[in-house]
Amino acid sequence: MRFTFAALLVAVFALAAAGCFHSDAEDEGSGDTDTAAQEDTGTGAGGNGAGGDVLAAVKERGNVVCGVNEAVPGFGVATEAGEFEGFDIDYCRAIAAAVLGDAEAVEFTPLTAEQRFTALQSGEIDVLVRNTTYTASRDGAEGARFLHTTYYDGQGMMVKSDSEFQELADLGGATICVLSGTTTELNLETVFQAQGIEYTPLTFEEADPLQAAFIEGRCDAWTSDLSQLAGIRSAWPENQGGPEGLRLFEDVLSKEPLGPAVRDGDDDWADAVNWAIFATIQAEEFEITQDNIDEMLESDNPDIQRLLGQPVEGEPFDAGLGLDADFVVNVVRAVGNYGEIYDRNVGEGSALGLERGLNALWTDGGLQYAPPYR
């Protein structure tokens, strides 16, 4: 059964609650003295603690340290061979391709929900690309600057296919599995309280024990981002019925705009990361792909010439981003355009089978829109 994302988001703008897999309160430190020292002395991955010239530090170091998830099929997964793959992983590589000209110049740092903002604040990572929802409190209180949304999502609910529960209203008295320290937990409380539904939350700090509890029947339903639930469903064990053993409700509990975040106070680094993302979106709009990039370098369209770092009427263009003129070429050659990234990781041709919905280009009725590159 294919998950129809666009249909599920019809009600999304009626809800103001947002957030998934992170704490709205300040995360507590891990107690690691090296991390504390990095924050004080500015010797973390970015070389500058809570701000400063990360772009220069990344170029000098020769790699991008990217905070990721390692357990969300389609978005961020560590394979048995120790390789990382997924939608978010491709954006880590896109950033490295844009800044360093090498998509493999990435150090992936797996982080839990509780660890991620502490790691970003301390300089342990350069950029957070880990199914992280953009909310007001995170923007204002976590020392984070959120960049362009790479995936527009919503929080949903999942049950076993043979469950008697068909929609949220049926869940009165149910036990619901949810990750603790996340706004997924807060959204659940808010929505159920508003609808007068009594329930029992069963909370876990990590996804593996949560999944075990769900399989054991200790909870009746599992709530998370719809994209994550679709990913979990796609990889559901065959001895539990495989993907057909799970069913997603049509109800949407919240808005979940997911995208990269960097530390506050460094506009140059934020601009570089943001335009690495915009490069993939604009490339799709111009129908520039991995396969035709060399052909497109010969285009006589001035907008395409400018985007690909080619002189326009004999004049080179420098946007002042601190990136090479051909950074878009490096990005597209490495990971493709937005549509290619989407399709191979989470789209209808992947195991997740997610329709583009709000993640379509603006020209196709979606929300993905890149500013002019001029």
C-alpha positions as CSV (number, residue, x, y, z in Angstrom):
1,M,0.0,0.0,0.0
2,R,1.5,3.3,-1.1
3,F,1.6,6.2,1.3
4,T,-0.1,9.3,-0.2
5,F,1.7,12.2,1.5
6,A,-0.2,15.1,-0.2
7,A,-3.5,13.8,0.9
8,L,-2.4,13.5,4.5
9,L,-1.3,17.1,4.7
10,V,-4.6,18.7,3.9
11,A,-5.2,19.4,7.6
12,V,-1.7,20.3,8.4
13,F,-2.0,24.1,8.4
14,A,-4.8,24.0,11.0
15,L,-2.3,22.9,13.6
16,A,0.3,25.1,15.2
17,A,2.2,22.5,17.1
18,A,5.4,21.5,15.6
19,G,8.6,19.5,16.1
20,C,10.0,16.1,16.2
21,F,12.9,14.2,17.7
22,H,14.2,17.1,19.7
23,S,13.7,18.9,23.0
24,D,12.2,22.3,23.3
25,A,14.0,22.8,26.6
26,E,17.7,23.3,26.6
27,D,19.5,20.0,26.2
28,E,21.7,19.0,29.1
29,G,25.4,18.4,28.4
30,S,26.7,14.9,28.2
31,G,29.3,15.5,30.8
32,D,32.1,15.0,28.3
33,T,35.0,17.3,29.3
34,D,36.5,17.4,25.8
35,T,33.2,18.8,24.5
36,A,33.1,21.4,27.3
37,A,36.6,22.4,26.4
38,Q,35.7,22.8,22.8
39,E,32.9,25.2,23.7
40,D,35.2,27.3,25.9
41,T,38.3,27.4,23.6
42,G,36.7,27.2,20.2
43,T,38.5,24.0,19.2
44,G,35.5,22.0,18.1
45,A,34.8,20.8,14.5
46,G,34.0,24.3,13.4
47,G,37.0,25.6,15.1
48,N,35.1,28.4,16.8
49,G,32.8,27.2,19.5
50,A,29.4,29.0,19.3
51,G,30.1,31.1,16.2
52,G,32.9,32.5,14.0
53,D,34.3,31.6,10.6
54,V,33.2,27.9,10.1
55,L,33.5,28.2,6.4
56,A,37.2,29.0,6.6
57,A,37.8,26.3,9.2
58,V,36.1,23.7,7.0
59,K,38.2,24.7,4.0
60,E,41.4,24.5,6.1
61,R,40.4,21.2,7.7
62,G,39.3,19.7,4.4
63,N,36.0,18.1,5.5
64,V,32.5,18.8,6.8
65,V,31.5,17.3,10.1
66,C,27.8,16.6,9.6
67,G,25.5,15.6,12.5
68,V,23.1,12.9,11.3
69,N,20.6,10.1,12.2
70,E,21.7,6.6,11.6
71,A,18.4,4.7,12.0
72,V,15.7,6.3,9.8
73,P,15.2,4.4,6.5
74,G,15.2,6.7,3.5
75,F,16.7,9.7,5.4
76,G,19.7,8.6,7.4
77,V,20.8,5.0,7.9
78,A,24.2,3.4,8.7
79,T,24.4,0.2,6.7
80,E,26.0,-3.1,7.9
81,A,29.1,-2.1,6.0
82,G,29.3,1.2,8.0
83,E,28.3,3.4,5.0
84,F,25.7,6.1,5.5
85,E,22.9,6.6,3.0
86,G,19.6,8.5,2.7
87,F,18.0,11.9,1.8
88,D,19.8,13.8,4.7
89,I,23.0,12.0,4.0
90,D,23.0,13.2,0.4
91,Y,22.6,16.8,1.6
92,C,25.6,16.4,3.8
93,R,27.5,15.3,0.6
94,A,26.0,18.2,-1.3
95,I,27.4,20.7,1.3
96,A,30.8,19.1,1.0
97,A,30.7,19.2,-2.8
98,A,29.7,22.9,-2.8
99,V,32.3,24.0,-0.2
100,L,35.2,21.6,-0.9
101,G,34.5,20.3,-4.4
102,D,34.5,16.7,-2.9
103,A,31.2,15.1,-1.9
104,E,33.2,12.4,0.0
105,A,34.9,14.9,2.3
106,V,32.3,14.4,5.0
107,E,32.6,13.0,8.5
108,F,29.2,11.7,9.7
109,T,28.5,12.0,13.4
110,P,25.4,10.0,14.5
111,L,23.5,11.9,17.2
112,T,20.4,11.1,19.3
113,A,17.6,13.6,19.8
114,E,19.0,14.7,23.1
115,Q,22.6,15.1,21.8
116,R,22.0,17.1,18.6
117,F,21.7,20.7,19.8
118,T,24.5,20.3,22.4
119,A,26.8,19.0,19.6
120,L,25.9,21.9,17.4
121,Q,26.3,24.5,20.1
122,S,29.7,23.2,21.3
123,G,31.2,23.0,17.8
124,E,31.4,19.2,17.7
125,I,29.7,19.4,14.4
126,D,29.6,22.0,11.6
127,V,26.0,21.4,10.5
128,L,23.1,19.4,11.7
129,V,21.2,17.5,9.0
130,R,19.1,15.1,11.0
131,N,15.3,15.1,10.5
132,T,15.1,18.2,12.7
133,T,12.0,20.4,12.8
134,Y,12.2,24.2,12.5
135,T,10.3,25.7,15.5
136,A,10.3,29.1,17.1
137,S,11.9,27.9,20.4
138,R,14.7,26.1,18.6
139,D,15.4,29.1,16.5
140,G,15.3,31.4,19.5
141,A,16.7,29.3,22.4
142,E,19.0,26.6,21.0
143,G,21.7,28.8,19.4
144,A,20.7,27.3,16.1
145,R,20.0,29.0,12.7
146,F,17.6,27.0,10.6
147,L,18.1,27.1,6.9
148,H,15.9,26.2,3.9
149,T,13.4,23.4,4.6
150,T,14.5,20.3,2.6
151,Y,11.4,18.2,3.5
152,Y,7.9,19.4,4.5
153,D,6.5,16.7,6.8
154,G,3.8,16.2,9.4
155,Q,3.4,14.0,12.5
156,G,1.3,10.9,12.1
157,M,0.2,7.7,13.8
158,M,0.9,4.1,13.0
159,V,-0.7,0.8,14.2
160,K,-0.5,-2.8,13.2
161,S,-2.6,-3.7,10.3
162,D,-4.9,-5.9,12.3
163,S,-5.5,-3.2,14.9
164,E,-9.1,-2.2,15.8
165,F,-8.0,1.4,15.8
166,Q,-8.8,3.3,12.5
167,E,-8.3,7.0,13.4
168,L,-7.2,9.2,16.3
169,A,-10.7,9.4,17.7
170,D,-10.6,5.6,18.3
171,L,-7.5,5.8,20.5
172,G,-9.3,6.6,23.8
173,G,-7.6,4.5,26.5
174,A,-4.8,3.4,24.2
175,T,-1.1,3.3,25.0
176,I,1.0,5.2,22.5
177,C,4.8,4.7,22.0
178,V,6.7,8.0,21.5
179,L,10.3,9.2,21.9
180,S,10.9,11.2,25.0
181,G,12.5,14.7,25.0
182,T,10.9,15.5,21.7
183,T,8.1,17.8,20.5
184,T,6.5,14.7,19.0
185,E,5.7,13.9,22.6
186,L,4.4,17.5,23.2
187,N,2.3,17.4,20.0
188,L,0.7,14.2,21.1
189,E,-0.3,15.7,24.4
190,T,-1.6,18.9,22.8
191,V,-3.7,17.2,20.1
192,F,-5.2,14.6,22.3
193,Q,-6.0,17.1,25.1
194,A,-7.7,19.3,22.5
195,Q,-9.8,16.4,21.3
196,G,-10.5,15.1,24.8
197,I,-8.9,11.7,24.1
198,E,-7.4,10.0,27.2
199,Y,-4.3,7.9,26.5
200,T,-1.2,6.6,28.2
201,P,2.2,7.6,26.7
202,L,5.0,5.0,26.8
203,T,8.2,6.9,26.3
204,F,11.7,5.8,25.2
205,E,14.9,7.7,24.6
206,E,15.8,5.7,21.4
207,A,13.9,4.1,18.6
208,D,15.2,0.5,19.0
209,P,13.6,-0.2,22.4
210,L,10.5,1.7,21.3
211,Q,10.2,-0.7,18.3
212,A,10.7,-3.7,20.5
213,A,7.9,-2.5,22.8
214,F,5.6,-1.9,19.8
215,I,6.2,-5.5,18.5
216,E,5.6,-6.9,21.9
217,G,2.3,-5.2,22.1
218,R,3.2,-3.0,25.0
219,C,1.7,0.0,23.1
220,D,-1.2,0.1,20.7
221,A,0.1,2.8,18.4
222,W,3.4,4.6,17.5
223,T,3.6,8.3,16.7
224,S,6.4,10.1,14.8
225,D,7.0,12.1,11.6
226,L,5.0,10.6,8.8
227,S,8.2,10.3,6.7
228,Q,9.9,8.4,9.5
229,L,6.9,6.1,10.0
230,A,6.9,5.4,6.3
231,G,10.6,4.5,6.5
232,I,10.0,2.2,9.5
233,R,7.2,0.6,7.7
234,S,9.3,0.0,4.5
235,A,11.9,-1.9,6.6
236,W,9.5,-3.7,8.9
237,P,10.6,-7.3,9.6
238,E,9.1,-10.0,7.5
239,N,8.4,-12.1,10.6
240,Q,6.1,-9.3,11.7
241,G,4.2,-9.2,8.4
242,G,6.6,-6.9,6.5
243,P,5.4,-3.5,5.3
244,E,1.8,-4.8,5.0
245,G,1.9,-5.5,8.7
246,L,1.6,-1.8,9.5
247,R,-1.0,0.8,8.7
248,L,-0.8,4.7,8.8
249,F,-3.7,6.8,9.9
250,E,-4.8,9.6,7.6
251,D,-4.8,12.0,10.5
252,V,-2.0,14.6,10.6
253,L,-1.1,16.0,14.0
254,S,1.3,18.8,13.2
255,K,3.5,20.7,10.8
256,E,7.1,19.4,10.6
257,P,9.4,21.4,8.3
258,L,12.7,19.5,8.3
259,G,16.0,20.9,7.3
260,P,19.6,21.7,8.2
261,A,20.7,23.9,11.0
262,V,24.0,25.7,11.8
263,R,25.1,27.7,14.8
264,D,23.9,31.2,15.2
265,G,26.4,34.0,14.5
266,D,28.1,32.9,11.3
267,D,26.4,34.3,8.2
268,D,29.1,33.1,5.8
269,W,28.7,29.5,6.8
270,A,24.9,29.7,6.8
271,D,24.9,31.2,3.3
272,A,27.3,28.5,2.0
273,V,25.1,25.7,3.3
274,N,21.9,27.3,2.2
275,W,23.1,27.8,-1.3
276,A,24.2,24.2,-1.5
277,I,20.6,23.3,-0.9
278,F,19.2,25.9,-3.3
279,A,21.6,24.6,-6.0
280,T,19.7,21.3,-6.0
281,I,16.3,22.9,-6.2
282,Q,17.2,25.4,-9.0
283,A,19.0,22.6,-10.9
284,E,15.7,20.7,-11.0
285,E,13.8,23.7,-12.1
286,F,16.2,24.2,-15.0
287,E,16.1,20.4,-15.7
288,I,19.8,20.0,-15.0
289,T,20.6,16.4,-14.0
290,Q,23.6,14.2,-13.2
291,D,23.3,12.8,-16.7
292,N,23.0,16.0,-18.7
293,I,25.3,18.4,-16.6
294,D,28.0,18.4,-19.3
295,E,25.5,19.2,-22.0
296,M,24.0,22.0,-19.8
297,L,27.5,23.6,-19.5
298,E,27.1,24.5,-23.2
299,S,23.6,26.1,-22.7
300,D,23.0,29.5,-24.2
301,N,20.5,30.4,-21.5
302,P,22.2,33.2,-19.4
303,D,20.4,32.0,-16.2
304,I,21.8,28.5,-16.6
305,Q,25.2,29.8,-17.6
306,R,25.3,31.9,-14.5
307,L,24.1,29.1,-12.2
308,L,26.8,26.7,-13.6
309,G,29.6,29.2,-13.2
310,Q,30.0,30.0,-16.9
311,P,30.7,33.6,-18.0
312,V,27.7,35.5,-19.2
313,E,28.5,37.8,-22.1
314,G,32.1,37.3,-21.3
315,E,31.7,38.4,-17.6
316,P,32.2,36.0,-14.7
317,F,29.7,36.1,-11.9
318,D,30.6,36.0,-8.2
319,A,27.7,36.0,-5.8
320,G,30.1,36.6,-2.8
321,L,29.2,33.3,-1.1
322,G,32.8,32.2,-0.6
323,L,32.2,29.2,-3.0
324,D,33.9,28.3,-6.3
325,A,32.1,29.6,-9.4
326,D,31.3,26.0,-10.4
327,F,30.0,24.9,-7.0
328,V,26.6,24.0,-8.5
329,V,28.3,21.8,-11.1
330,N,30.1,19.9,-8.3
331,V,26.8,19.5,-6.3
332,V,24.8,18.2,-9.3
333,R,27.6,15.8,-10.4
334,A,27.8,14.4,-6.9
335,V,24.2,14.0,-5.8
336,G,21.9,15.2,-8.6
337,N,19.1,17.8,-8.4
338,Y,16.4,17.9,-5.7
339,G,14.1,15.6,-7.6
340,E,16.9,13.0,-8.1
341,I,17.8,13.1,-4.4
342,Y,14.1,12.7,-3.5
343,D,13.3,10.0,-5.9
344,R,16.1,7.6,-5.1
345,N,15.8,7.9,-1.3
346,V,12.1,8.4,-0.5
347,G,10.1,8.9,-3.7
348,E,7.7,6.6,-5.5
349,G,10.5,4.5,-6.9
350,S,12.0,3.9,-3.5
351,A,11.0,1.5,-0.7
352,L,9.1,4.4,1.0
353,G,7.0,5.3,-2.0
354,L,6.3,8.9,-0.9
355,E,4.7,11.3,-3.3
356,R,6.2,14.7,-3.7
357,G,3.2,16.6,-2.3
358,L,4.4,19.8,-0.7
359,N,7.9,18.9,-1.7
360,A,7.2,19.4,-5.4
361,L,8.7,22.5,-7.1
362,W,6.7,25.7,-6.9
363,T,6.1,25.3,-10.6
364,D,4.3,22.1,-9.9
365,G,2.2,23.4,-7.0
366,G,4.7,22.5,-4.2
367,L,6.7,24.6,-1.8
368,Q,10.3,24.0,-3.0
369,Y,11.5,27.3,-4.4
370,A,15.0,28.7,-4.8
371,P,15.8,32.5,-4.8
372,P,17.2,33.8,-8.0
373,Y,20.9,33.2,-8.5
374,R,21.9,36.6,-9.7
